[in-house]
């Protein structure tokens, strides 16, 4: 930026001057002509430093400018909110440049001085005390320049919103913030964007609504990887108590999935045998009992994600074959006659007590396949046969397969899930808030295990349900319920406060453990709103299905319209108001966890 330098002119004194005084004046004039260009060039170089070193008041080291001796003190450059340096040239020293940041935000920008009309030589002593003032007009930061050119006060906060978020915009404007209408601009204090990628050009002090490592939660294979590391946690802290078994379908992951699939196949056969001993051949029942016995024994000694050695090749040949001769051949070679019916009941009881996912595994061995980074129910498929799962995912290793919850809690014969908003306001220390209200999403059709290919029977996403011809005729308006309606149903159905005594504590526990499993989310001045999708089984246990980044905040139904407006307003209360004053109102967001500060 062009420097503006205004120098007070020197005028001849009306009084007669001595020969010595005239000599001093002439020297002064020559020095001024010489030094103006030298000082201007030096300041242009000096003020380019973007991050000056911070020096204490007692340890300021001046930088010297080589100029001729000046007979009297006459030059001074002072600082303002838009100036970056201060220059003093004294008569007893070589010109000294004192690089100090004397910026005060409350000061106004320095105005360019007019040519001074007052003589500095009105008296003999005036020459010794007068000075010439130079002022350099140079903003400290590009952001300050942008504010100056857009006539925005220096201390005013600026925000950028990329996308349709009218409630967030209104909340910030109400607090005196100014919007930068250019959604791609780099000039802002806070930016809200749907894109989960943190901009490369962002500064450390700028606030952004996503963490760099948010995919560790929201990408399905990364969530699977992080929670699988928690499987072996003791004392009921294992992720198996809140996250159905999940596998990434790459080469190694498919091998692990195949082993576990066979175990669940075997235990499912055992459960059906208890109900009806005539359903399967004796040899198959015997093989399922042996596999289930090994699995129950392993669970007693601790839970882990290593299922190798539980089911043997001969076991699977008997269990998966429909050829009576093959079954008989392998059975007579490797099995001894036992009272399998009595043993089946005992092993089944052992599995109930030791397997956290005994009930959700059911008897049909149903699995759901999800693309790793897609949302809103896109490309989801449900299968029971391992060959179908392999064929469906053979062309891509970017999928996960997860155990389908076969015993969901039903309302009006329909399956549902819970959308819970969670706000992480800081990564260091990890600070977690949960919105006190959630909402339920229902399927359009009644639940049935016999229609695995019907998405309107098994998927609750609003983006899918609204495509059904029966959507507007659905018994439940908009296929959604408020939390209040759900609480009333639970009390009428179970005769106690199930939400506050069972489900809500489980949700808080799931949120904390899932976020802690990721570790460092990265970047200090980031925050993020996550959408947790959870299900409740018919034993009132809560299960995590997936976590969404940039959850939909549109007014899809009257229920979401009311909640979204409050959520967006309360986010600003936490991120802006509470950050400035910990006594500020945080609306419906409840603080549920604050971790330790990282060193």
C-alpha positions in Angstrom: 0.0 0.0 0.0 1.2 3.4 -0.8 2.7 5.3 2.1 1.4 8.7 2.9 4.0 11.0 4.6 3.1 14.4 5.8 5.9 16.6 7.0 5.5 19.8 8.8 7.1 22.5 6.7 9.8 24.7 8.0 9.4 28.5 7.7 11.9 31.2 8.1 11.8 33.1 11.3 10.8 36.8 11.0 13.5 37.7 13.5 17.0 38.2 12.5 19.1 35.2 13.2 22.7 34.9 14.2 25.2 33.4 11.7 25.4 30.2 13.8 21.6 29.8 13.9 21.3 30.3 10.1 23.9 27.6 9.6 21.9 25.2 11.9 18.7 25.9 9.9 20.4 25.2 6.6 21.8 22.0 7.9 18.3 21.0 9.1 16.8 21.7 5.7 19.5 19.6 3.9 19.0 16.8 6.3 15.2 16.8 5.8 15.6 16.5 2.0 18.1 13.7 2.4 16.4 11.7 5.1 12.9 11.6 3.7 13.7 9.1 1.0 16.0 7.1 3.3 13.4 6.9 6.0 10.6 6.0 3.6 12.6 3.2 2.0 13.7 1.8 5.3 10.1 1.8 6.7 8.8 0.1 3.6 11.2 -2.7 4.2 10.8 -2.8 8.0 7.0 -2.8 8.1 6.7 -5.8 5.8 7.3 -8.1 8.7 4.0 -9.9 9.3 4.8 -11.4 12.7 7.1 -9.1 14.7 8.8 -10.5 17.8 7.1 -9.8 21.1 9.6 -8.0 23.4 9.0 -7.0 26.9 9.1 -3.4 27.9 12.5 -3.8 29.5 14.1 -5.7 26.6 13.4 -3.6 23.5 16.3 -3.6 21.1 16.3 -0.7 18.7 17.4 -1.1 15.2 19.7 1.7 14.0 19.4 3.6 10.8 22.6 5.0 9.4 21.9 8.7 8.7 23.9 11.9 9.2 24.1 13.6 12.6 21.0 15.8 13.0 21.6 18.9 15.2 18.3 18.8 17.0 15.5 16.4 17.7 13.0 16.9 14.9 11.5 13.6 13.6 8.9 11.3 15.2 6.6 8.6 13.8 3.8 7.5 16.1 1.5 4.4 16.0 -2.3 4.1 15.5 -4.7 1.1 15.0 -3.6 0.9 11.4 0.2 1.7 11.9 2.8 -0.9 12.6 6.0 1.0 13.7 7.3 4.0 15.6 10.4 5.9 14.5 12.4 8.4 16.6 15.5 10.2 15.3 17.3 12.1 17.9 20.1 14.7 17.7 22.4 13.0 20.1 22.1 9.6 18.4 22.2 8.1 15.0 18.6 7.6 13.8 17.0 5.0 16.0 14.1 2.8 15.0 12.1 1.4 17.9 10.0 -1.4 16.6 7.1 -1.6 19.0 3.5 -2.5 18.7 1.6 0.4 20.1 -1.7 -0.6 18.7 -4.9 0.1 20.7 -8.1 -1.1 19.2 -10.1 1.8 20.6 -8.0 4.4 18.8 -9.3 5.8 15.5 -7.3 5.6 12.3 -4.8 8.5 11.9 -5.8 11.2 9.6 -3.3 12.5 7.0 -1.9 15.8 8.2 -2.2 19.0 6.3 0.8 21.2 5.7 1.4 23.0 9.0 1.3 26.7 8.7 2.9 27.5 12.1 6.5 28.5 12.1 8.8 26.5 14.3 11.4 29.2 14.4 9.5 31.9 16.4 12.1 32.0 19.1 15.6 31.0 19.7 14.6 28.2 22.0 11.9 26.9 19.6 14.5 25.2 17.4 15.6 23.0 20.2 12.1 21.8 21.2 10.2 21.6 18.0 9.9 18.4 15.9 8.6 17.3 12.5 6.0 14.5 12.6 5.8 11.8 9.9 2.9 9.4 9.9 2.9 6.1 7.9 -0.6 4.8 7.0 -0.2 1.0 6.7 -2.7 -1.6 8.0 -1.2 -4.3 10.2 -3.1 -7.3 8.6 -4.9 -7.9 5.4 -8.0 -8.5 7.5 -7.6 -4.9 8.9 -7.3 -3.6 5.4 -10.4 -5.4 4.3 -12.4 -4.0 7.3 -11.1 -0.5 6.5 -12.1 -0.6 2.8 -15.5 -2.0 3.7 -16.0 0.6 6.4 -16.3 -2.0 9.2 -15.2 -0.9 12.7 -11.9 -2.4 13.7 -13.3 -4.4 16.7 -16.4 -5.7 14.9 -16.6 -9.5 14.4 -17.2 -10.9 10.9 -18.8 -14.2 9.9 -19.2 -16.2 6.7 -22.0 -18.7 6.1 -21.8 -21.2 3.2 -25.2 -22.7 2.7 -28.8 -22.1 3.8 -28.6 -21.5 7.5 -30.9 -18.6 8.2 -31.2 -19.2 11.9 -27.4 -19.1 12.4 -27.2 -15.9 10.4 -29.9 -14.2 12.4 -28.4 -15.2 15.7 -25.0 -13.7 14.8 -26.4 -10.5 13.3 -28.4 -10.1 16.5 -25.1 -10.0 18.4 -23.7 -7.2 16.3 -21.6 -9.4 14.0 -21.2 -8.4 10.3 -21.6 -10.9 7.5 -19.1 -11.2 4.7 -21.3 -12.1 1.7 -18.5 -13.8 -0.2 -18.7 -17.4 1.0 -15.2 -18.1 -0.4 -13.6 -15.1 1.3 -10.7 -15.6 3.7 -11.7 -12.6 5.8 -13.8 -13.8 8.7 -13.7 -14.5 12.4 -16.1 -17.4 12.2 -17.2 -19.6 9.3 -20.1 -22.0 9.1 -20.0 -24.4 6.1 -21.6 -27.7 5.1 -18.3 -28.9 3.7 -16.5 -31.0 6.3 -13.1 -30.2 4.9 -11.2 -27.5 6.8 -9.9 -24.8 4.4 -6.1 -24.9 3.7 -5.9 -21.1 4.0 -7.5 -20.9 7.5 -5.5 -19.1 10.2 -5.1 -20.5 13.7 -7.3 -17.8 15.3 -10.2 -18.2 12.9 -13.2 -20.3 14.1 -14.5 -23.1 11.8 -17.4 -25.5 12.3 -15.5 -28.7 11.5 -12.5 -30.5 12.9 -9.8 -31.8 10.6 -10.2 -35.4 11.9 -14.0 -35.5 12.0 -13.9 -38.4 9.5 -12.7 -40.6 12.3 -16.3 -40.4 13.6 -18.4 -39.8 10.5 -16.8 -42.1 7.9 -18.3 -45.5 8.6 -15.1 -47.5 8.3 -13.2 -45.2 10.5 -15.9 -45.3 13.2 -15.9 -49.1 12.9 -12.0 -49.1 13.2 -12.0 -46.9 16.3 -14.8 -48.6 18.1 -13.4 -52.1 17.3 -10.3 -51.1 19.3 -12.6 -50.7 22.3 -14.0 -54.3 22.1 -11.6 -55.7 24.7 -12.2 -53.0 27.3 -13.1 -54.7 30.6 -15.9 -54.1 33.2 -18.7 -53.4 30.7 -16.8 -50.7 28.8 -16.5 -52.7 25.7 -18.0 -51.2 22.5 -19.9 -54.5 22.1 -22.4 -53.2 24.7 -23.5 -50.2 22.4 -22.2 -50.8 18.9 -23.3 -53.8 16.8 -20.4 -55.8 15.3 -19.1 -54.0 12.2 -16.4 -54.9 9.7 -14.7 -53.0 6.9 -14.9 -55.2 3.8 -11.3 -55.1 2.6 -9.4 -58.3 2.3 -8.5 -58.7 6.0 -11.8 -57.3 7.2 -13.8 -59.7 5.1 -11.9 -62.7 6.6 -12.8 -61.5 10.1 -16.4 -60.9 9.0 -16.6 -64.4 7.5 -15.5 -66.0 10.8 -18.0 -64.0 12.9 -20.7 -64.6 10.3 -20.3 -68.3 10.7 -20.4 -68.1 14.5 -23.6 -66.1 14.4 -25.0 -68.6 11.9 -24.2 -71.4 14.4 -25.6 -69.7 17.5 -28.8 -68.7 15.5 -29.3 -72.4 14.7 -28.9 -73.2 18.4 -31.6 -70.7 19.4 -34.0 -72.1 16.9 -33.2 -75.6 18.0 -34.3 -74.7 21.6 -37.7 -73.7 20.2 -38.1 -76.6 17.9 -35.8 -79.6 18.0 -37.3 -81.1 14.8 -36.3 -78.2 12.6 -32.7 -79.3 11.8 -30.9 -82.6 11.3 -29.3 -84.1 14.4 -25.9 -83.7 12.9 -26.4 -80.0 12.2 -27.6 -79.4 15.8 -24.6 -81.3 17.1 -22.2 -79.1 15.0 -23.9 -75.9 16.1 -23.7 -77.0 19.8 -20.0 -77.6 19.5 -19.3 -74.2 17.9 -21.5 -72.4 20.4 -19.7 -74.2 23.2 -16.4 -72.9 22.1 -17.7 -69.4 21.6 -19.3 -69.3 25.1 -16.0 -70.5 26.6 -14.1 -67.8 24.8 -16.5 -65.1 26.0 -16.0 -66.2 29.6 -12.3 -65.4 29.5 -12.7 -62.0 28.0 -14.1 -60.3 24.9 -11.9 -59.5 21.9 -12.2 -59.2 18.1 -10.3 -62.4 17.4 -12.7 -65.2 16.4 -10.2 -67.5 14.6 -10.3 -71.1 15.7 -13.9 -71.0 17.0 -15.4 -72.6 13.9 -13.5 -75.3 12.1 -13.7 -76.2 8.4 -15.6 -79.4 9.1 -18.1 -77.6 11.3 -18.9 -75.2 8.5 -19.2 -78.0 5.9 -21.9 -79.6 8.1 -23.7 -76.4 9.0 -23.8 -75.0 5.4 -24.5 -78.2 3.5 -27.9 -79.5 2.5 -26.6 -82.8 1.2 -27.4 -85.5 3.8 -24.5 -87.7 2.7 -21.9 -85.0 3.1 -23.3 -84.1 6.5 -23.3 -87.7 7.6 -19.7 -88.3 6.3 -18.1 -85.4 8.2 -20.2 -86.0 11.3 -19.1 -89.7 11.8 -15.5 -88.7 11.3 -15.2 -85.8 13.8 -18.1 -86.0 16.3 -19.0 -88.2 19.2 -22.5 -89.1 20.2 -23.7 -86.8 23.0 -27.0 -85.7 24.5 -27.0 -82.5 22.4 -30.5 -81.5 23.3 -29.7 -81.2 27.0 -26.3 -79.6 26.2 -27.9 -77.1 23.8 -30.1 -75.6 26.6 -27.1 -75.2 28.9 -24.9 -73.5 26.3 -27.7 -71.2 25.2 -28.0 -69.9 28.8 -24.2 -69.4 28.9 -24.4 -67.3 25.8 -27.3 -65.2 27.2 -25.1 -64.3 30.2 -21.8 -63.7 28.4 -22.6 -62.3 24.9 -23.6 -58.6 25.0 -25.1 -58.9 21.5 -27.0 -62.2 22.1 -30.5 -60.6 21.6 -29.8 -58.3 18.7 -28.1 -61.1 16.8 -31.5 -62.9 16.6 -32.0 -66.1 14.6 -31.9 -65.0 10.9 -28.3 -63.7 10.8 -29.3 -60.5 9.0 -26.5 -58.0 7.9 -26.7 -54.5 6.6 -24.2 -53.2 4.1 -23.4 -49.4 4.0 -21.1 -47.3 1.8 -18.3 -45.9 3.8 -18.9 -42.2 3.1 -22.5 -41.9 1.9 -25.4 -40.7 4.0 -29.2 -40.4 3.8 -29.6 -44.1 3.2 -28.0 -44.2 -0.2 -26.9 -47.6 -1.6 -27.7 -49.5 1.6 -28.5 -53.2 1.2 -29.6 -55.9 3.5 -28.7 -59.6 3.2 -28.6 -62.9 5.1 -26.3 -65.1 2.8 -22.6 -64.6 2.9 -22.3 -65.2 -0.9 -24.8 -62.3 -1.6 -22.8 -60.0 0.7 -19.5 -61.0 -1.1 -21.1 -60.4 -4.6 -22.5 -57.1 -3.6 -19.2 -55.7 -2.2 -16.8 -57.5 -4.5 -16.3 -54.4 -6.7 -15.4 -52.1 -3.8 -13.6 -52.2 -0.5 -15.2 -48.9 0.6 -18.1 -50.5 2.4 -18.8 -51.7 5.9 -21.1 -54.6 6.9 -22.8 -54.3 10.3 -25.0 -56.7 12.3 -28.6 -55.8 11.8 -30.6 -55.3 15.0 -33.2 -58.1 14.8 -35.1 -57.2 17.9 -36.0 -53.5 17.5 -38.5 -51.8 19.8 -41.5 -51.1 17.6 -44.1 -48.3 17.9 -47.4 -48.9 16.1 -45.7 -51.9 14.5 -43.1 -49.6 12.9 -39.3 -49.5 13.3 -37.7 -46.1 14.3 -34.4 -44.5 15.2 -33.4 -41.5 17.3 -31.6 -38.4 15.9 -29.6 -36.8 18.7 -27.6 -33.6 18.2 -24.2 -33.4 19.9 -22.0 -30.3 19.9 -18.2 -30.5 20.5 -17.2 -27.0 21.3 -13.5 -27.7 21.9 -10.9 -30.4 21.2 -8.5 -29.4 23.9 -9.9 -30.0 26.4 -12.5 -32.2 24.8 -15.8 -30.5 25.6 -19.1 -32.3 24.8 -22.6 -30.8 24.8 -25.8 -32.7 24.2 -29.1 -31.1 23.0 -31.8 -31.9 25.5 -34.4 -32.7 22.9 -34.2 -35.2 20.0 -36.7 -36.6 17.6 -37.8 -40.0 16.2 -37.9 -41.0 12.6 -40.2 -43.9 11.6 -40.4 -46.2 8.6 -43.4 -45.8 6.3 -44.3 -49.5 6.3 -44.8 -51.9 9.2 -41.7 -53.8 10.2 -41.2 -57.3 8.9 -38.1 -59.6 8.5 -39.5 -61.2 5.4 -39.1 -58.1 3.2 -35.4 -57.4 3.4 -35.3 -55.6 0.0 -38.0 -53.1 0.9 -36.3 -49.9 2.0 -39.6 -48.4 3.3 -39.8 -51.2 5.8 -36.3 -51.1 7.2 -34.8 -47.5 6.6 -36.0 -44.5 8.5 -34.2 -41.7 6.7 -36.6 -38.9 5.8 -34.9 -38.6 2.4 -36.1 -42.1 1.7 -39.5 -42.1 3.4 -40.8 -39.1 1.6 -40.3 -40.9 -1.8 -42.9 -43.5 -0.7 -46.4 -43.1 -2.1 -47.7 -43.8 1.4 -45.7 -41.1 3.0 -48.5 -38.5 3.2 -51.0 -41.2 4.2 -48.8 -42.5 7.0 -50.4 -43.1 10.4 -47.6 -41.1 12.0 -47.6 -37.6 10.5 -44.4 -36.9 8.6 -43.0 -40.2 10.0 -41.6 -38.3 12.9 -42.3 -37.9 16.7 -41.1 -35.3 19.2 -39.4 -36.4 22.4 -42.5 -35.5 24.4 -44.6 -38.0 22.4 -42.0 -40.7 22.8 -41.8 -40.1 26.6 -45.6 -40.4 26.9 -45.5 -43.7 24.9 -42.7 -45.2 27.1 -44.5 -44.3 30.3 -47.8 -45.7 29.1 -46.1 -48.9 27.8 -43.7 -49.6 30.6 -45.2 -47.7 33.5 -42.0 -45.8 34.5 -39.8 -43.0 33.1 -37.8 -45.1 30.7 -36.3 -42.1 28.9 -34.6 -40.4 31.8 -33.8 -43.6 33.7 -32.6 -45.9 30.9 -32.3 -44.4 27.4 -30.9 -40.9 28.0 -28.1 -42.1 30.4 -27.2 -44.7 27.7 -27.0 -42.1 25.0 -24.7 -39.9 27.1 -22.4 -42.9 27.7 -22.4 -43.8 24.0 -21.6 -40.2 23.0 -18.7 -39.9 25.5 -17.1 -43.2 24.6 -17.4 -42.8 20.9 -15.7 -39.3 21.0 -13.0 -40.5 23.4 -12.2 -43.4 21.1 -11.1 -41.0 18.4 -8.5 -39.2 20.5 -7.4 -35.9 19.1 -9.9 -34.3 16.7 -7.3 -31.7 15.7 -7.3 -27.9 15.6 -7.9 -25.7 18.6 -10.4 -23.1 17.2 -12.8 -25.6 15.7 -16.2 -26.8 16.8 -18.7 -29.2 15.3 -22.3 -30.3 15.4 -22.8 -34.1 15.0 -26.0 -36.0 14.3 -26.0 -39.3 16.2 -28.4 -42.0 14.9 -29.4 -44.5 17.6 -31.8 -47.4 18.0 -33.5 -49.0 21.0 -34.1 -52.7 21.1 -37.1 -54.5 22.8 -35.0 -54.9 26.0 -34.7 -51.1 26.1 -30.9 -51.2 25.4 -29.6 -48.3 23.2 -27.4 -48.9 20.2 -25.3 -46.6 18.1 -25.9 -46.9 14.4 -23.8 -44.1 12.8 -22.6 -40.5 13.3 -23.2 -37.8 10.8 -21.2 -34.6 10.0 -23.2 -31.6 8.9 -26.6 -33.1 9.8 -29.6 -31.9 7.8 -30.9 -28.7 9.3 -33.8 -28.0 6.9 -37.5 -27.7 7.9 -38.6 -31.1 6.6 -41.5 -31.3 9.0 -43.1 -29.1 11.6 -41.2 -31.0 14.3 -37.8 -30.4 12.7 -38.6 -26.7 11.9 -39.2 -26.0 15.6 -36.1 -27.9 16.8 -33.7 -26.6 14.1 -34.4 -23.0 14.9 -33.6 -23.6 18.6 -30.5 -25.7 17.9 -28.9 -23.1 15.6 -29.6 -20.3 18.1 -28.3 -22.3 21.0 -25.1 -23.2 19.1 -24.3 -19.5 19.0 -25.0 -19.2 22.7 -22.4 -21.9 23.4 -19.7 -20.9 20.8 -20.0 -17.2 21.2 -21.7 -16.2 24.4 -20.4 -19.0 26.7 -16.9 -18.7 25.3 -16.8 -15.1 26.5 -18.7 -15.6 29.8 -19.1 -19.1 31.4 -22.2 -17.8 33.2 -24.0 -17.1 29.9 -27.2 -19.0 29.0 -26.5 -22.1 26.8 -30.1 -22.7 25.9 -31.0 -26.4 25.6 -27.4 -27.6 25.3 -26.3 -29.5 28.4 -22.6 -29.9 29.2 -22.0 -33.6 29.7 -18.2 -34.0 29.6 -15.0 -31.9 29.9 -11.7 -33.8 29.4 -8.3 -33.0 30.7 -6.2 -30.3 29.1 -3.5 -31.8 26.9 0.0 -30.8 27.7 
